[in-house]
Amino acid sequence: MRLYEYLDERRGRTINEKECRELLDTKHNKAFEGKGQIFRGVDGYGDYVYINPSKSRSPRISANTHNYYTLIMDNSPDWKQYPKRSRSLICSTDKSYADNFGDGESYSVYPQNGASIGVCPGGDIWGAGFYKGHNFGTIVDHIDDIINTNSIGVEKADYDYENMVKIFKLIDKKQEDVYVEMKRYFGSTKVFFENYLDSGKTFLGFIEYILNPIRCGFTLVKAGDSIPNDREVWMSQPCVMVKA
């Protein structure tokens, strides 16, 4: 999950116990009474918090890693049923893991009734999506290696979706030149690039395919549903958080 990798934006406010109880008895009662325990480690708030992740001033952008997977998850038709990753609250179903973030104390998180919750196949999204030895973490590294070749000559392509698509089309156009460089200098990225060439897909289509939520083992549940332990989860609907 690497919560520290995201820019911190105040999307919530501290509320009093009375307001918290009213919300948990009404708009958030399914999660409060349900079986799906969710936690988040965060500091700067009181005991009770109301937070609406979709109302952040700007989309959440990965600060210390590449943002390609977020752009795919936000824009690919394959992910249209899932909450927008850039407008979501990233949490865990493992309290001990959530305790590692914020001030060392986690909050129980109760999404609004009807909220869709994306569930990773493991405790951290970076370990998801294995495709011929590549997972979310290595895939974004390979993309970065490819766009940094002399043939493409771009330092970053993940500022926004339109820019990323533009650069990916350039990879399709110059795939032969890129492959010459791959054979000279790159190891695992060369194999990854060969997987792309063998797929017969555009580079965008290839990335969308290997990051497909069903193929990667992601699931979608509703607020109050049971969720396995040790899963990274995310949701974009309003949530009530209570210090655990």
C-alpha positions in Angstrom: 0.0 0.0 0.0 2.9 2.4 0.8 0.6 5.1 2.2 3.6 7.4 2.7 4.0 7.6 -1.1 1.0 9.7 -1.5 0.7 13.5 -1.2 -1.1 14.3 2.1 -4.3 16.2 1.5 -6.8 17.1 4.2 -9.9 15.5 2.8 -11.6 15.0 6.2 -12.6 16.8 9.3 -12.8 15.9 13.0 -16.4 15.4 14.2 -17.8 14.9 17.7 -19.1 11.7 19.1 -22.7 12.5 18.7 -22.4 13.2 15.0 -20.3 10.1 14.6 -23.0 7.9 16.3 -25.7 9.4 14.1 -23.8 8.6 11.0 -23.0 5.1 12.1 -26.6 4.5 12.9 -27.9 5.7 9.6 -25.8 6.4 6.4 -22.9 4.2 7.5 -24.7 1.5 9.4 -24.1 -1.4 7.0 -20.4 -1.1 7.3 -20.6 -0.5 11.1 -22.8 -3.6 11.6 -21.2 -5.7 8.8 -18.3 -8.2 8.8 -15.8 -6.3 6.7 -13.2 -4.7 9.0 -11.2 -1.9 7.5 -8.4 0.2 9.0 -6.3 3.2 8.1 -3.3 4.7 9.9 -3.4 8.5 9.8 -2.5 11.4 12.1 -3.8 15.0 12.5 -7.3 14.2 13.5 -9.3 13.6 16.6 -11.1 10.4 17.8 -13.9 10.7 15.2 -13.4 11.7 11.6 -15.7 12.2 8.6 -13.8 12.0 5.3 -14.8 12.2 1.7 -11.8 11.1 -0.5 -13.5 12.1 -3.8 -13.5 15.8 -2.6 -9.7 16.2 -2.5 -8.4 19.4 -4.1 -6.6 17.4 -6.8 -6.2 13.7 -7.6 -3.9 11.8 -5.4 -0.5 11.3 -7.1 2.1 8.8 -6.2 5.0 10.9 -4.8 7.9 8.3 -4.7 7.0 6.0 -7.4 5.5 5.9 -10.9 1.8 6.7 -11.4 1.1 4.5 -14.5 -1.0 1.9 -12.7 -3.2 4.6 -11.2 -3.8 6.2 -14.5 -4.8 2.8 -16.0 -7.0 2.0 -13.1 -8.8 5.4 -13.3 -9.3 5.3 -17.1 -9.3 1.8 -18.5 -12.8 0.4 -19.3 -11.7 -2.8 -17.5 -11.7 -0.8 -14.2 -14.9 1.2 -14.7 -16.8 -0.5 -11.9 -14.0 0.2 -9.4 -13.6 3.3 -7.3 -11.2 5.9 -8.9 -7.9 5.1 -7.4 -6.7 8.7 -7.4 -9.9 9.8 -5.6 -9.9 7.1 -3.0 -9.0 6.3 0.6 -6.4 3.6 0.7 -6.8 1.2 3.6 -6.0 -2.3 4.9 -8.0 -5.0 6.5 -5.0 -5.8 8.7 -5.0 -3.5 11.8 -1.4 -4.3 12.7 -0.3 -3.2 9.2 -2.4 0.0 9.4 -0.8 0.7 12.8 2.5 1.3 11.0 1.2 4.5 9.5 0.2 7.9 10.8 1.0 8.3 14.5 1.1 4.6 15.2 -2.6 4.4 15.9 -5.1 3.3 13.3 -8.7 4.1 12.7 -11.6 1.8 12.0 -13.1 2.8 8.7 -16.8 2.7 7.9 -17.7 3.5 4.3 -21.1 4.9 3.4 -23.9 2.5 2.6 -23.7 1.3 -1.0 -20.0 2.2 -1.3 -18.0 0.1 -3.7 -14.7 -1.2 -2.3 -11.9 -2.4 -4.4 -10.0 -5.4 -2.8 -6.5 -6.3 -3.8 -5.5 -10.0 -3.9 -2.9 -9.4 -1.2 -1.8 -7.0 1.5 -0.1 -4.5 -0.9 -1.1 -3.6 -4.5 2.6 -3.8 -5.5 2.5 -7.6 -5.2 -0.5 -8.0 -7.5 -0.8 -8.8 -11.1 1.8 -11.4 -11.8 2.3 -11.8 -15.5 5.3 -13.9 -16.6 7.2 -12.9 -13.5 6.1 -9.2 -13.6 3.9 -7.6 -10.9 2.5 -4.1 -10.4 5.8 -2.9 -9.0 8.1 -4.3 -11.7 5.6 -3.4 -14.5 5.8 0.3 -13.8 9.6 0.1 -13.5 9.7 -1.5 -17.0 7.5 1.2 -18.4 9.9 3.8 -17.0 12.9 2.0 -18.5 11.3 1.9 -21.9 10.3 5.6 -22.1 13.8 6.5 -20.9 15.4 4.9 -24.0 17.1 7.2 -26.5 14.4 6.3 -29.0 11.6 7.7 -26.8 13.6 10.1 -24.8 11.0 10.9 -22.1 11.8 11.2 -18.4 8.2 10.8 -17.2 5.0 10.0 -18.9 2.6 9.6 -16.0 1.6 13.3 -15.3 -1.8 12.6 -16.8 -3.7 10.0 -18.8 -3.6 11.9 -22.1 0.2 12.4 -21.9 0.7 8.7 -21.0 -1.4 7.6 -24.0 0.6 9.9 -26.3 3.9 8.4 -25.2 2.6 4.9 -25.4 1.6 5.5 -29.0 5.2 6.7 -29.6 6.4 3.4 -28.3 4.2 1.6 -30.9 5.6 3.8 -33.6 9.3 3.2 -32.7 9.1 -0.3 -31.3 11.9 -1.6 -33.6 14.3 1.2 -32.5 13.4 0.6 -28.9 14.0 -3.1 -29.2 17.5 -2.5 -30.6 18.3 -0.6 -27.4 16.6 -3.3 -25.3 18.9 -6.0 -26.7 22.0 -3.9 -25.9 21.3 -2.7 -22.4 18.4 -4.2 -20.6 17.7 -7.5 -18.9 14.3 -8.2 -17.5 12.9 -5.1 -19.3 14.0 -6.7 -22.6 11.9 -9.8 -21.8 9.0 -7.5 -20.8 9.3 -5.7 -24.1 9.4 -8.9 -26.0 6.2 -10.0 -24.2 4.6 -6.8 -25.6 5.8 -7.4 -29.1 4.6 -11.0 -29.0 1.2 -10.0 -27.8 0.2 -8.2 -31.0 -1.4 -5.5 -29.0 -0.6 -1.8 -28.8 1.5 -0.9 -25.8 -1.5 0.6 -24.1 -3.6 -2.5 -24.9 -0.8 -4.7 -23.6 -0.5 -2.8 -20.3 -4.3 -2.8 -19.9 -4.3 -6.5 -20.5 -1.7 -7.4 -17.9 -3.3 -5.0 -15.4 -6.8 -6.4 -15.9 -8.5 -6.6 -12.5 -10.0 -10.1 -13.1 -6.8 -11.6 -14.4 -4.9 -10.0 -11.5 -7.3 -11.3 -8.9 -8.9 -8.1 -7.8 -12.5 -8.2 -6.5 -15.2 -5.6 -5.8 -17.4 -5.7 -2.7 -20.0 -3.4 -1.0 -19.8 -1.7 2.3 -20.6 -4.2 5.0 -19.5 -7.3 3.0 -17.0 -9.7 4.4 -13.4 -9.0 3.3 -10.4 -11.4 3.9 -7.7 -10.3 6.3 -4.5 -8.8 5.0 -5.9 -7.1 2.0 -5.3 -3.6 0.7 -8.6 -2.0 -0.1 -9.8 1.4 -1.4 -13.0 3.3 -1.7 -14.0 6.8 -2.9 -17.3 7.2 -1.0 -17.5 9.2 2.3 -16.3 7.3 5.3 -16.5 7.6 9.1 -13.3 6.8 10.9 -13.1 6.0 14.6 -9.8 5.7 16.4 -9.4 2.0 17.0 
